[in-house]
Every structure is written in C-alpha cells, then in structure tokens.
C-alpha cells in the first residue's frame, strides 16, 4: 500500500510490459552506499539493532521498484523479492566481511503467474505484498483481490502457484489494506496480518495451515501499520511496521512477537526493538528478512517500496540483532 503520497503515486503511469515468463530476464541494478544517520555517519546503534550498512538501489529497468516482500537465503547469498506490480526479483547479494551489503549481482526480473500459468493482469490482481519461504517454495499474499498463493518448488516464484484459502475476516479487508505481512513460523503454522481492518486501534490476522484458520488481533501503535513478518528459529517472529504523514515523514518500527503469544484468539502486542524516523534515511519500508548468524544473533534486512515514485527510494538496510529474548 502507498504512503500518504498515494494521490501523486496513483497519478504516475505504471511500469512497462512484464518480462517474459519463466526465468525472467537479466537486469542491471546499481547500488549507492547509504548512511542511515546523515548527521552522524558513524553511528551504528539504533535501539536493539546495530547498523551494518545500507544501499540505495536503482535500475534503468522500468519494472524495477515497488518491492513489498523480501526473503534472504540462509547463506546470505541470495535475495528474492516481490513487487506490488506483480513481478519477482532474484539477485545475488554481495556483502563485505562485516556484513554490510555492497550490491546486487546477477539480478533477474520476471512476472508472477496465476494458477493457469498466465501473467497476472491489472493492478487488482498484481498487488503482491507479503513473501515467506515454505517447503522449498514461497507464499505470496495479495491485496485488492485478497488471496494467498503458494509457489512450489522447484520453480518457486517463476512457476505456477497453488491457491490457499483466506478466512472471511481477511478477504473482507479494505481493498488496499489486506494481508501485507505473512510468515511461516518455526512450528510450520502460517501467521497473517492485515495492514488495516478498519477497527480502531487494532487490525486482524490469522494463524493456520492455509486451509483452516484461527482468528487473532494485533494492537496498533499510533498511525503505524504492520507490513512484514519474519520468523525466528526458536519460535515467534519479528514484525515490521511503517507510518507516514507529511509532517513527520516516513517512519518504521521493528518489534518482536514472542512465541508464547502466538495462539488462537490472542491480541498480539509487539516488544519494540527499534524505531526509525527522520532525520534518519527512512522510506516506505515493507520488506523484512531475518537470517540466523553462526556465532549467535540475527542478521536483519529491511527493504523499502518506492511506489515507482521519483521522490521515494528503494533502500536495502542490514542490521545485527543480538540474541534474545528482548524483554
């Protein structure tokens, strides 16, 4: 979903025609180093997070952008993302020995397909938002035409999906405020959160297996809305929230959902880990990925959706989070 700039974004023409199905096509992605705190370039502590480095990503490919879901491989070498215009991005993630991202290599872009193998048509059907790894493939959640699809191995996002069910309280979400956040928990359950269900101070979600679902709720903080989830190896997950208004700008919060709270009927209340706001280099953060580090702790990645709008950016940030619990 777009930020408060939605009216301007909507006026922009959508990107050009989709790349060919299958393996997509190679694209060049340029990367410029990003100082998260321009006023204090050497600063690395942001709440519980240690900043490793970040990039501002650009490409001459018109379809590049709008990245709303993120996954990074366990070896930190491969990145997958989905766009809210119905494309997938795959690239090799190059980092230095300290964990700072240096760039994307061997990037390819291709269209998401429907269960018949056809390229998705129209914004109503292309609005991919959430991404989660499951059984060698990927779950993708969509807004507007609310649905949840599983793209199985071996082709994953380049192949044909298998539709899963969504509970009626999520299919009834406002058209542009559906399931933005999806995660497959350590115990195999799927966790879904709608961005905004129209309830004051809360939004709805679900726990289940893709066929049967249990209802949960999620407490909202001020004007922040959940946009991404990432599972933790010991259970529970991290949750990314974002907010925007013209006075305060783009802001993001990272929180922790402990495993014991993830049960039927629960109201989820995240433990705040970090709060990112201007004058920091923030944008419309919608992608979140977490990878355990061999020595302990977690590598955390945030990715922003530029809405294909020239005043916004595609930012990829990397952090280290020490071992929990984070009470």
N, C-alpha and C positions, 0 to 999 in steps of 0.2 A: 504493500500500500504506500502511496506517496505521502510526503510530508505536507506541511501547511502550504507549500508551493504548488499544491495539486492543480490549481486552476491554470497556472503557467505551464506545468508539465503536460497537462491534458491538451494544451494548445499545440504542443510540439508534434511534428509528424513522427509516426513510428519508424523504426529502422526498416531497411530494405528487405527484399525477399530472403526467406530462410535458406541456409546452406542445404546441400543435398543430404538425404537421409543416410543412415549407416554410420560410417566413421567420421562424418563431418568433413571439414576442410581445415588445413593449417592456417593459422593467423599469427601475426607478429604482435606481441604485447610489450610495450615499453614500460619501464619502471623507474621512478624517481624516489630517492630516499625521503622519508617523512619524519620530521622532528615533531613528536607528539605535543610537546610544550615549547612553542616557538620563543617564549620569553625566557625559558630556562632549558636550553637544548640538551644539557647533560642530565637532566632529571630522569630518573628511571622508576621511582616509586609512585604508584597510583593505587591507593587503597591497599588491598592484599596483593596486587599484581606488581610484577617487575617488568618494565618495558624492555623488550629485546630489540625492537626495531620495526619499521613500517615502510610501506611503499604506496605511492600514488600510481595507479595503473591506467594506461591509455592504449588505444589501438585505433588504427585507421579503418578497421572493420566496423561498418555501421551497426551491425548487430551486437557488438560488444557493449556490455553495460547491463544495468537493471538487475544485478546479481543479488538474489534474495536468499539463497540457501548455499551452504558450504559443507564440504567434508574433506578432511586431510587424512592420508593413509597413515597407518601405524609407524611406518619408517620415515615419516615426514617428507617423503619424496614426491608424492602425487597429490594433486588438488583437483577436486570436482566441484562444480557449482552449477546452479540453475538460475535462469533469468525469468523475470516476470513477463517477458515477451515470448516465452516458450522455447528457449534454447538451453542446451547444456554446454558447459565449458570444461575441458580437461587440459591439464598442463602439468609439467614437471616443476616442482617448487624447489628453487635453489636457495640455500641458506648458508651463512658462514658458520664457523665452529662455535660461535657464541649463541647461535640460534636466530640471528637476525635475518629476515628474508632479503634476498638480493635480487630476485626476479623470477619470472615465469618463462620456461623454455618449452619447446615442442608443443605449443598450445594448439588445440583443435576446438572448433565450434561446430555444433550440429543441432538439428531441430529435435525436440521431443516429439514422439509419435503417440498416436492413440492405439487402442487395442487392435484395430484393424491394420495397423502399420502405416496409417496416413499421418501426414504432418498436421499438427494442430492448427486450426483456422479460427481467427477472430480473437480479440482480447479476452472475451468472456471465457474462452476455452484454453487460452495460452498462459493464464496468470499463475505460473508456478511460484510457490513461496517457500515451502519447507522442504528440507532434504535430510534424510537419515539413512545410514547403511543398515542393511538387514539381509543376513544369509547370503552374502556374496553379491547382492544386488542393492537397489535403493528404493526407499519410499519417497514419494513426492506428493505434497499436499498442494491443492489449487484453491484459489479464491474465485469469486464471482460465480462460476459454475462449480460449486463446492464439491470436491471429491478427493479421494485418496487412492493413489495408484502405486503398485509395486512393479518396478522394472527389474526382472530377474536376471541372474547370470545365465550365460556368460557375457551377453551384450550390455547388460545394465542400462544406463540411460540412453544408449544408442539403439536399444531394441524396443519390442512391443511390451506395453505394461499389462498387468493383470489388475482389474478393478477390485478394490476392497470396499467394505461398507463404511459409511459415516453415520453416527447416530443422528436422530432427527433434530436434537438441540444444536447440533453443529451445522447441519445442512440449512437450518433456518437463520444462520448468521447473516448480518448485513452483507450486501454483495461484495464490498471492498474491505471487509473486516472478518474474514473467515479464518481458517486454520493456517496461521503463519508459522507456528512452532510445532515441530514433530521430532520425536526421539524414540529410539528403541533402547529400553533400559537394560541393565545387566542381566535381569531375570527373564528377558525376552518380551516383556509387555511393551506395548506402544503407548506413549504419552502424547496427547494432542492438546494444544491450547489455541483457542480463538483469540484473535487480536482484540476484538471488542464485541461483546454480545448484546450491548445496549443496556446492560444493568449498571446502576450507579455504583461505582467503586469496586466492581468485580467483573470478571469475564468467566466464561465457561470452558470446560475441557473434558477430556475423556481418557480413561485407561482401558485397554483391551488388547485383542489379538487381531483386529482387522475384520472381525465378524461380530463378536459380542463386545459391548462397551458398558463401562460403569461411569456415571457422571461425577465430575469433580468441579470445583470452582477455584478461581485464582484471584487473590486480592490485588487490586491495582493501587499504585502509588502516584498521587497527583495525576499528571497527564501522561504518564508512561504507559506503554502497552507492550506485551510480550511479542517478540519477533523471531526468536530462535531458541532451541534447546540443544544440549549436547550431553550424552550420558557419561557417567563416571564408572570406572571399572569396579569399584566396590559397592555400587548402587547409588541411587539418587542421580542428580544431574545439575548442570549449570543452566541458567536461563538468562537470556539477553533481552533487555527492554530498551525501547527508544521513545523519545519525545521530541516535539518541535513546536515552537511558536516564534513569531517574528522578533519578539523582544529578547528571549533567552537563547534563541538559536537551536541547533541540533544537539541533543544530549543523549547519553546512553548510560545504562546501569547494568552491571553484571551481578547476578545473585546465585545462591546455592539453595537447591531443594533437597533436604536430607531424605534418605531412603525411607525412614520410618513414617514420613508424612504422606507417602505416595500410596494411598488406599482409597477404596470406594467411598464417595461422599465427602471426602476431605476438602477443606479450604486451604489451598497452598499459599504459604507466605514465605517468600524467599529471604534468606540471610544475605544482606548486602555485602558484596566483596569489593566493588569499585564503582565509582561514579565519575563519568567523563563528561565535561561540559566546557564550553568556551571560557577562556581563550584557548583551550586545547584544540588540536586539529581534529574536530569531530565532523561527522556527517551522518547520513541515514543508515545506521548500522542494522543490518538484517541477517547477516550470516555469522554463525558461530561453530567452531570446531575445537575439540579437545583431544589431545594425544598424551598418554602417559609417558613420562621420561624414565629411562632405565635407572637413573640414580634416585628416583623419587620425585614427587611433584608432577605438575602437568604443564604441557605447552598449550596455550590458549590462543586461538586466532579469531579475529573479528574482521568482517568484510562488509563494506557499505554498498548500498544500492544507489546509483547516481540518477535513477529515474530517466536516463537518457536526456538529462537537462544540463546545459553547458555550465551552470553555476554550481553544480554538485560534482563530486569526485567518486571514483572507485578506489577505496582505501583498503589495504590489507595490513592489519596490525598483528604483531606477535608479542605474547607475554609469557612469563613464567609464573605459575601459581604454586606456592609451597604445599606440601602435603596437608590434608585436612585432619580432623574436622575443623571448620571455620566458624566457631560459635562466637 
